[in-house]
Amino acid sequence: MPAVPVPPELGDFLSRPNPAVVATLRPDGSPHTVPTWYDWEDGRVLLNMDESRLRLRFMRRDPRAALTVLDEGSWYSHVSLLGRVVSIEDDPDLADIDRLAVRYTGSPFRRRDSRRVSAWLEPERWHGWSGAGPLR
């Protein structure tokens, strides 16, 4: 697995609103995975979730996490980022969830009645697959 930074062409791929799955670790060490919206900024990943989500509890307990991003047109092309959550902060004005909602839907986030939390995942390693073989 190559170390970061990811090559510029992968940064371009990660900058698109592709489907993604985030993985965190349960207390027993088993993986917990869920689909998620994300954004890529300055070599880090923005994630946002309702404060009640299990993944948030798992991130707070153990910051190791991974994100797999699938090409919207073909899941044979994908990139996985493995690293650590380096920041977890409240999103009181819903600015981060609105940022993600606009990225994926074109409109601000509809639900305005729950507390949201943002987390920044800093990748340490990555790997990818282009459909024709491993990305290098």
N, C-alpha and C positions, 0 to 999 in steps of 0.2 A: 504494500500500500504506500503510495507516494505521500510525502509530507506536504503540508501547505507551504506556500500559497497554491491554490488551484490555478491551472493555466488560464489565460484570458478567454479562450474559446469556451471553457467550462463556466467561467464567470458570466459570459453572455447567456449560456443555457440556464444558469441558476437565476438570472435576472428576469426570466419569463415566468408568468404565473402558471407553472406546471403543477400537476397533482403531486402530493408528497405524503410521506408517512414518517412520523416521528417515533422513535423508540427510546424508552426510558427503562430503568431497572426497578423491579419490585423489591421489597425487602428481602425476599428469599433468593434474589439474584436472577430470577427469570425475567424475560423481556415483557414489556408492556408496549404495544404498538397501536397507534391510531392515525387515521388520515388527518391532515392539517393543512391550513393555509400557512404560507411563510413568505418572507421577503429576504433578499440578499443585499447586504450593504457593507462595503468596505471589508470584505472577507469574512463577514459574520452573518448569522441567520437570525432574523426576528421571528419569534413565535408569540402567539397571544392566545389566552384561554380564560374561560370562566374560572373564578377563584375556587370553585368546588371540584374541579377536575382532578382525577387521580394522578395524571401525569405531572401536575404541578406539585403535588405532595411528594412524588417520587423524585422529581428534580431537586427539590429542597433537601431531601435526605441524601441523595447521591447525584452529583452533577454530571455524571457520565451520561451521554446521550448520542443519538445518531439520527440523521435525517436522510431518507432516500427520496430523491426527486425523479419522477418518471416523465419522459417526454410525452406531452399531451397527445401527440399523434401516433406514438409507438412506444409501448413500455419496454421494448427491446433496447431502447436507449435510455440509460438512467445513470445517475451519479449518487453515490452515498458519501455522506460526510460524517466522520466520527470525531467526537470531541467532548467538550464540557460546557455546561451552562455557566456562564461567567457573571451573569447579572439577572436578577429577578426583581421587578418593580411593579407597583400598582400602575394601572392605566386609568386614572380617575376621570379624565376628560374623554376617554374612549378614542383618543387620537390614533393609537397604534392599531386597534381593531378596525377603525375606519380606514386606515391606510391599507390594511390587508383586504378588507371587503371591497374597496374601490378597485384594488388590483385584480381581484378575482371576479367581481360581479358588476363593476362600474358604478356602484352606489354605496353610500355609507351603510354601516352595519345597522340592521333593523332593530334588534333588541337593545333597548337603552336602559333596562331595569336591573341589570346584574353587574356585580363588580368584576372587572377584567384585570388580568395580570399579564405583563409582557416578560418574556425571557429572551436573552441573547445567547445563542449557541456559538461558541468559537471552535471551528474545526481544527483538529490536529493532524488528521490523515484523511485521505479520500480514495475512492476508487470508482471507476465507471465502466460502462459497457456501451458500445455504440451499435450493437446489432450485428456488426461484422467482427467484433472481438473487443478485447479490453481497450479502454482509452489509456493513453500514456501521457 
